[in-house]
Amino acid sequence: MTDLISAVDAFDVRFPTSRDLDGSDAMNPEPDYSAAYVVVRTSREQEGHALAFTVGRGNEVQVAAIRAVAALVVGMPVDEALSDLGGVSRRLTGDSQLRWLGPEKGVIHMAAGAVLNALWDLRARREGLPLWRLLAELSPEQLVDLVDFRYLQDALTRDEALHLLRRSRPGRAARRERLLADGYPAYTTTPGWLGYTDDKLVRLARAAVADGFGQIKLKVGADLDDDVRRMRLAREAVGPDVRIAIDANQAWDVGQAVRWLRPLAEFAPYWIEEPTSPDDILGHAAIRRQVGPIKVATGEHTHNRVMFKQLLQAGAIDVLQLDATRVAGVNENVAILLLAAKFGVPVCPHAGGVGLCEMVQHLAMFDYVAVSGSMEDRVIEYVDHLHEHFTEPVVIRDGRYLAPDGPGGGAMLRPASRAEYGYPDGAQWTGRATEEAS
């Protein structure tokens, strides 16, 4: 009997991080890190797991979008779907009716990515491989078959992508062994949340250096005097040799960004992340021209591969920060990694959140082994929150991600966590409602 995709279930899971202001920044002062959590089920009782990340209110909208997209794959033969995930990707993102709600952006696009990532997780589990290794063992031809080159060919053609992948293929085995032995460099945002006290900032910054991190990140953008004070404290805490990145989370207009960064330049910020609207490609380019040597970084809210293409074509960024759940899944991120390699821009993925560290490490490690072949000036974001809720949490040692060796893409939540933090009926939320009412 043919094994079929029998169901795609979506769950609203929220973590009350706003209680301690974990994740707080200039635009998201009290986030509740949340997951629109996906489980793909087969008629032979196998599962694939993934999620789309949000920060609380509206997570139910993301869940509804996943349920709408799910109808496109339920009933498909599993072997047919998993052997042609490029075709499945185009089916999910190209539906003539759902596409009207994007196209290729917002909750529908993220829903397509969540379903597709769950299918990749299912495939990796069936093959007994971590996702990074599954991807890195695909041939160049198989990898380019995953990519939708529509709208990209003025910047990257299929033949150019094949050339990039064939060029890096001879060193794959050696890079895989180096990755397994040494891990992948990380930086931490843990000290830098905007709602933290100065004492907490200093304590956590010093702890990060002691733990082997060569870069930390601070949130900025709410109050200039506060930012100057916090940057001075952070620089004194970590010394001159540790990089400090800063992140405005889209708080500024273009001119405001340039003016705000002038007094912060004294403390040698390594990059400014999301200095303005994530949609403003020319604005990022204008900022970059005026704030050097501070680098400009963005990507966590960049909707799709076309916007990344334009950011690269416009010379608007020094650092590309792809996200595991913002775009339409693994396939679109493969396209983005190929674009970055073509333009020679380092990829430093956005993580933190809930499950993003667990998921995005696979993309960065695949990029190192099979695409860019480089770790130079490349780091994966790390935040020390919520990893205990996953069946295979990330492992950090001496400021580096250790390569995961378990099968799958890393997003599988523990059943007890899914139940306890399910919204609105989980114990964490019903208990909170009772406390607030009393």
C-alpha positions as CSV (number, residue, x, y, z in Angstrom):
1,M,0.0,0.0,0.0
2,T,1.4,3.4,-1.0
3,D,2.5,5.6,1.9
4,L,0.7,8.9,1.7
5,I,1.0,12.3,3.5
6,S,-2.1,11.7,5.7
7,A,-2.2,15.0,7.7
8,V,-0.4,18.2,8.3
9,D,-1.2,19.4,11.9
10,A,-0.5,22.9,13.1
11,F,-0.3,24.0,16.7
12,D,-0.1,27.4,18.5
13,V,2.8,27.3,21.0
14,R,3.9,30.4,22.9
15,F,6.5,31.0,25.5
16,P,6.0,33.9,27.9
17,T,9.5,35.5,27.4
18,S,8.0,39.0,28.0
19,R,8.0,38.2,31.8
20,D,11.7,38.7,32.0
21,L,12.1,40.9,28.8
22,D,14.1,38.2,27.0
23,G,14.1,39.2,23.4
24,S,13.3,42.8,24.0
25,D,14.4,45.4,21.4
26,A,13.5,48.8,20.1
27,M,10.5,47.6,18.1
28,N,9.5,44.5,20.1
29,P,9.7,45.6,23.8
30,E,7.8,42.7,25.2
31,P,7.8,39.7,22.9
32,D,6.5,36.3,23.7
33,Y,8.6,34.0,21.5
34,S,6.2,31.7,19.7
35,A,6.0,28.9,17.2
36,A,3.4,28.0,14.7
37,Y,4.4,24.4,15.0
38,V,3.9,21.9,12.1
39,V,3.8,18.1,12.2
40,V,3.6,16.3,8.8
41,R,2.2,12.8,9.3
42,T,2.3,9.8,6.9
43,S,-0.1,6.8,6.6
44,R,2.8,4.6,7.9
45,E,3.1,6.7,11.0
46,Q,6.2,8.7,10.3
47,E,6.5,12.4,11.1
48,G,8.3,15.5,10.0
49,H,8.6,18.6,12.3
50,A,9.1,22.3,11.6
51,L,7.9,25.7,12.7
52,A,7.4,29.3,11.8
53,F,8.6,31.8,14.4
54,T,6.5,34.7,15.6
55,V,6.6,36.9,18.8
56,G,3.1,36.3,20.2
57,R,0.0,38.0,19.1
58,G,-0.9,36.8,15.6
59,N,0.6,33.4,16.0
60,E,-2.9,32.1,15.5
61,V,-2.9,33.7,12.1
62,Q,0.3,31.9,11.1
63,V,-1.3,28.6,12.3
64,A,-4.3,29.3,10.1
65,A,-2.1,30.0,7.1
66,I,-0.3,26.7,7.6
67,R,-3.6,24.9,7.7
68,A,-4.6,26.6,4.4
69,V,-1.3,25.6,2.7
70,A,-1.4,22.1,4.0
71,A,-4.2,21.1,1.7
72,L,-1.7,21.3,-1.2
73,V,0.3,18.3,0.0
74,V,-2.1,16.1,2.0
75,G,-2.8,13.0,0.0
76,M,0.5,13.1,-2.0
77,P,2.5,9.9,-2.1
78,V,5.4,10.3,0.3
79,D,8.1,9.0,-2.0
80,E,6.9,11.2,-4.8
81,A,7.0,14.3,-2.6
82,L,10.3,13.6,-1.0
83,S,12.0,12.8,-4.2
84,D,11.0,16.1,-5.8
85,L,11.0,18.7,-3.1
86,G,11.9,21.3,-5.7
87,G,8.5,20.5,-7.4
88,V,6.7,20.5,-4.0
89,S,8.3,23.9,-3.2
90,R,7.0,25.4,-6.5
91,R,3.6,23.9,-5.8
92,L,3.4,25.5,-2.3
93,T,4.6,28.9,-3.4
94,G,2.9,29.0,-6.8
95,D,-0.8,28.1,-6.0
96,S,-2.8,30.5,-8.0
97,Q,-5.3,31.4,-5.2
98,L,-3.0,31.4,-2.2
99,R,-0.4,33.4,-4.1
100,W,-2.8,36.3,-4.2
101,L,-2.2,36.8,-0.5
102,G,1.5,37.3,-1.0
103,P,2.8,36.9,-3.5
104,E,5.9,35.2,-1.9
105,K,5.8,37.1,1.3
106,G,4.1,37.3,4.7
107,V,2.2,34.5,6.6
108,I,1.3,32.5,3.5
109,H,5.0,32.4,2.3
110,M,6.1,31.5,5.8
111,A,3.4,28.8,6.0
112,A,4.7,27.3,2.8
113,G,8.2,27.3,4.3
114,A,7.0,25.6,7.5
115,V,5.3,22.8,5.6
116,L,8.3,22.4,3.3
117,N,10.8,22.4,6.1
118,A,8.7,19.6,7.8
119,L,9.0,17.6,4.7
120,W,12.7,18.1,4.7
121,D,12.8,16.9,8.3
122,L,10.8,13.9,7.3
123,R,13.2,13.1,4.5
124,A,16.2,13.5,6.7
125,R,14.7,11.3,9.4
126,R,14.0,8.6,6.8
127,E,17.6,8.7,5.6
128,G,19.0,8.8,9.1
129,L,20.9,12.0,8.5
130,P,21.1,15.5,10.0
131,L,19.7,18.0,7.5
132,W,23.0,19.7,6.9
133,R,24.6,16.5,5.9
134,L,21.7,15.4,3.7
135,L,22.0,18.6,1.8
136,A,25.8,18.6,1.6
137,E,25.7,15.1,0.1
138,L,23.4,16.1,-2.8
139,S,25.0,16.5,-6.2
140,P,25.3,20.0,-7.7
141,E,22.6,19.0,-10.2
142,Q,20.3,17.8,-7.4
143,L,20.8,21.1,-5.5
144,V,20.1,23.4,-8.4
145,D,16.9,21.4,-9.1
146,L,15.7,22.6,-5.7
147,V,15.9,26.3,-6.7
148,D,13.3,28.3,-8.4
149,F,15.4,30.6,-10.7
150,R,12.4,32.6,-11.8
151,Y,13.2,36.3,-11.2
152,L,16.9,35.5,-10.4
153,Q,18.5,35.0,-13.8
154,D,19.6,38.6,-14.2
155,A,21.8,37.9,-11.1
156,L,22.3,34.1,-11.0
157,T,21.6,31.6,-13.7
158,R,21.3,27.8,-13.3
159,D,24.6,27.4,-15.1
160,E,26.3,29.8,-12.7
161,A,24.9,28.0,-9.7
162,L,26.1,24.7,-11.1
163,H,29.6,26.2,-11.6
164,L,29.7,27.5,-8.0
165,L,28.6,24.1,-6.6
166,R,31.0,22.1,-8.8
167,R,33.9,24.4,-7.9
168,S,33.4,23.7,-4.2
169,R,32.7,20.0,-4.5
170,P,36.3,18.7,-4.3
171,G,36.8,20.0,-0.7
172,R,33.5,18.8,0.7
173,A,34.9,15.8,2.6
174,A,37.7,17.7,4.3
175,R,35.4,20.6,5.3
176,R,32.9,18.1,6.7
177,E,35.6,16.6,8.9
178,R,36.7,20.0,10.0
179,L,33.2,20.9,10.9
180,L,32.7,17.8,12.9
181,A,36.0,18.3,14.7
182,D,35.8,22.1,15.3
183,G,32.2,23.2,15.0
184,Y,31.0,26.5,13.5
185,P,31.7,30.0,15.0
186,A,28.9,31.6,16.9
187,Y,28.1,35.0,18.4
188,T,25.7,35.7,21.2
189,T,22.9,38.2,21.6
190,T,22.2,37.0,25.2
191,P,23.8,40.1,26.9
192,G,22.2,42.7,24.7
193,W,18.4,42.7,25.1
194,L,17.2,46.3,25.5
195,G,15.1,45.6,28.6
196,Y,18.1,44.3,30.6
197,T,19.7,46.4,33.4
198,D,23.2,47.7,33.0
199,D,24.5,45.3,35.6
200,K,22.9,42.4,33.8
201,L,24.4,43.6,30.5
202,V,27.9,43.8,31.9
203,R,27.7,40.4,33.7
204,L,26.4,38.6,30.7
205,A,28.9,40.3,28.3
206,R,31.8,39.2,30.5
207,A,30.3,35.7,30.8
208,A,30.1,35.5,27.0
209,V,33.8,36.3,26.6
210,A,34.7,33.7,29.3
211,D,32.6,31.2,27.3
212,G,34.7,31.7,24.2
213,F,32.5,34.0,22.1
214,G,34.5,36.4,20.0
215,Q,31.4,38.6,19.2
216,I,28.4,39.8,21.1
217,K,25.4,41.9,20.0
218,L,23.5,44.7,21.6
219,K,20.1,46.0,20.8
220,V,19.9,49.8,20.1
221,G,17.6,52.4,18.7
222,A,15.2,53.4,21.5
223,D,17.2,56.2,23.2
224,L,20.6,57.5,22.0
225,D,22.0,58.4,25.4
226,D,21.1,54.9,26.7
227,D,22.8,53.4,23.6
228,V,26.0,55.4,24.2
229,R,26.1,54.4,27.9
230,R,25.4,50.7,27.2
231,M,27.9,50.5,24.4
232,R,30.6,52.1,26.6
233,L,29.8,49.6,29.4
234,A,29.9,46.7,26.9
235,R,33.2,47.8,25.4
236,E,34.8,48.1,28.8
237,A,33.4,44.7,29.8
238,V,34.7,42.8,26.7
239,G,37.8,44.7,25.8
240,P,39.0,46.0,22.5
241,D,39.4,42.7,20.6
242,V,35.9,41.3,20.9
243,R,33.5,42.4,18.2
244,I,30.3,44.1,19.2
245,A,27.5,44.1,16.7
246,I,24.5,46.3,17.2
247,D,20.9,45.8,16.0
248,A,18.3,48.6,15.6
249,N,15.4,46.3,14.5
250,Q,14.2,48.7,11.9
251,A,13.8,51.7,14.3
252,W,15.3,54.5,12.1
253,D,14.7,56.5,9.0
254,V,17.8,56.6,6.6
255,G,19.1,60.0,7.8
256,Q,18.3,59.2,11.4
257,A,20.4,56.0,11.2
258,V,23.4,57.8,9.9
259,R,23.1,60.5,12.6
260,W,22.6,57.9,15.4
261,L,25.6,55.9,14.4
262,R,28.1,58.8,14.6
263,P,28.4,58.9,18.4
264,L,28.3,55.0,18.6
265,A,31.2,54.8,16.2
266,E,33.6,55.6,19.1
267,F,33.0,52.1,20.4
268,A,33.8,50.3,17.1
269,P,30.6,48.5,16.4
270,Y,31.2,45.7,13.9
271,W,27.9,45.9,12.1
272,I,24.6,47.7,12.3
273,E,21.7,45.3,11.8
274,E,18.4,46.3,10.3
275,P,19.1,50.1,10.5
276,T,15.9,50.9,8.7
277,S,12.8,49.3,7.1
278,P,13.7,45.8,5.8
279,D,11.9,46.6,2.6
280,D,14.1,49.7,1.8
281,I,16.8,48.3,-0.3
282,L,18.1,51.7,-1.5
283,G,17.9,53.0,2.0
284,H,20.3,50.3,3.2
285,A,22.6,51.1,0.3
286,A,22.6,54.8,1.3
287,I,23.3,54.0,4.9
288,R,26.1,51.7,3.9
289,R,27.8,54.4,1.8
290,Q,27.9,56.8,4.8
291,V,28.6,54.7,7.9
292,G,31.8,52.8,7.0
293,P,33.8,51.1,8.4
294,I,30.6,49.9,10.3
295,K,29.2,47.1,8.2
296,V,25.5,46.9,7.3
297,A,23.6,43.7,7.9
298,T,20.1,42.6,7.3
299,G,17.9,39.6,6.3
300,E,15.7,38.3,9.1
301,H,12.7,40.2,7.7
302,T,13.7,40.0,4.1
303,H,10.7,38.4,2.4
304,N,12.2,36.3,-0.4
305,R,15.1,35.5,-2.7
306,V,14.2,38.4,-5.0
307,M,14.7,41.0,-2.2
308,F,18.0,39.4,-1.3
309,K,19.0,39.5,-5.0
310,Q,18.3,43.2,-5.0
311,L,20.1,43.9,-1.8
312,L,23.2,42.2,-3.3
313,Q,22.9,43.9,-6.7
314,A,22.5,47.3,-5.0
315,G,25.6,46.8,-2.9
316,A,23.4,47.5,0.1
317,I,24.8,45.0,2.6
318,D,28.1,43.7,3.9
319,V,26.5,40.8,5.8
320,L,23.6,38.6,4.7
321,Q,21.4,37.3,7.6
322,L,19.1,34.6,6.3
323,D,16.5,33.2,8.5
324,A,15.2,29.6,8.7
325,T,11.5,30.4,8.8
326,R,11.0,33.8,7.1
327,V,11.3,32.6,3.5
328,A,9.7,29.5,1.9
329,G,11.9,26.9,3.5
330,V,15.1,25.1,2.7
331,N,14.7,25.5,-1.0
332,E,14.6,29.2,-1.1
333,N,17.4,29.4,1.4
334,V,19.6,27.3,-0.9
335,A,18.9,30.0,-3.6
336,I,19.8,32.7,-1.1
337,L,23.1,31.0,-0.2
338,L,24.0,30.6,-3.9
339,L,23.3,34.3,-4.4
340,A,25.5,35.2,-1.5
341,A,28.3,33.0,-2.9
342,K,28.0,34.6,-6.3
343,F,28.3,38.1,-4.8
344,G,31.0,37.2,-2.3
345,V,29.0,38.3,0.7
346,P,29.3,36.4,4.0
347,V,26.2,34.8,5.5
348,C,25.7,35.2,9.3
349,P,22.3,33.7,10.0
350,H,19.7,35.2,12.2
351,A,18.8,32.8,15.1
352,G,17.6,33.2,18.7
353,G,13.9,33.1,18.8
354,V,12.4,29.7,19.5
355,G,13.9,26.9,17.5
356,L,15.8,29.2,15.1
357,C,19.2,28.2,16.4
358,E,18.3,24.5,16.1
359,M,17.1,25.0,12.5
360,V,19.5,27.6,11.0
361,Q,22.7,25.8,12.0
362,H,21.9,23.2,9.4
363,L,21.8,25.9,6.6
364,A,25.1,27.5,7.7
365,M,26.9,24.2,8.0
366,F,25.6,23.1,4.6
367,D,26.8,26.4,3.1
368,Y,30.3,25.8,4.5
369,V,30.6,22.2,3.3
370,A,29.0,22.5,-0.1
371,V,28.5,26.1,-1.2
372,S,30.8,28.9,0.0
373,G,33.5,26.6,1.5
374,S,34.3,29.4,4.0
375,M,33.9,30.3,7.7
376,E,35.8,33.5,7.4
377,D,33.9,36.4,9.0
378,R,30.9,34.1,9.4
379,V,29.1,33.4,12.6
380,I,25.7,32.0,13.6
381,E,23.7,34.0,16.1
382,Y,23.1,32.2,19.4
383,V,20.7,33.1,22.2
384,D,20.6,31.1,25.4
385,H,16.8,30.7,25.6
386,L,14.3,27.8,25.2
387,H,16.7,25.2,23.9
388,E,15.6,22.7,26.6
389,H,12.2,22.4,24.8
390,F,13.6,20.6,21.8
391,T,14.5,17.0,21.5
392,E,17.9,17.8,20.0
393,P,18.9,21.2,21.4
394,V,22.0,23.0,20.0
395,V,25.3,22.3,21.6
396,I,27.7,25.3,22.1
397,R,31.3,24.7,23.1
398,D,34.0,27.4,23.3
399,G,31.8,29.8,21.4
400,R,31.1,27.4,18.5
401,Y,28.1,25.4,17.4
402,L,28.9,21.7,17.4
403,A,27.5,19.9,14.3
404,P,24.4,18.0,15.1
405,D,24.5,14.3,14.3
406,G,20.9,13.3,15.0
407,P,18.5,12.8,12.0
408,G,16.3,15.7,11.0
409,G,16.2,19.5,10.8
410,G,16.3,20.2,14.5
411,A,12.8,21.6,15.1
412,M,11.1,18.8,17.0
413,L,9.6,20.1,20.2
414,R,9.3,17.8,23.3
415,P,5.7,16.7,23.6
416,A,5.6,17.9,27.2
417,S,6.7,21.4,26.2
418,R,4.2,21.5,23.3
419,A,1.4,20.6,25.8
420,E,2.5,23.0,28.6
421,Y,3.0,26.0,26.3
422,G,0.2,25.4,23.9
423,Y,-1.9,28.5,23.6
424,P,-4.4,29.3,25.1
425,D,-5.0,26.0,26.9
426,G,-1.5,25.0,28.1
427,A,-0.7,25.2,31.8
428,Q,1.7,28.2,31.4
429,W,-1.1,30.2,29.9
430,T,-4.1,29.0,31.9
431,G,-2.1,29.6,35.1
432,R,-1.1,33.0,34.0
433,A,-4.7,34.0,33.3
434,T,-5.7,32.8,36.7
435,E,-3.0,34.8,38.4
436,E,-3.9,38.0,36.5
437,A,-7.5,37.6,37.4
438,S,-6.9,37.2,41.1
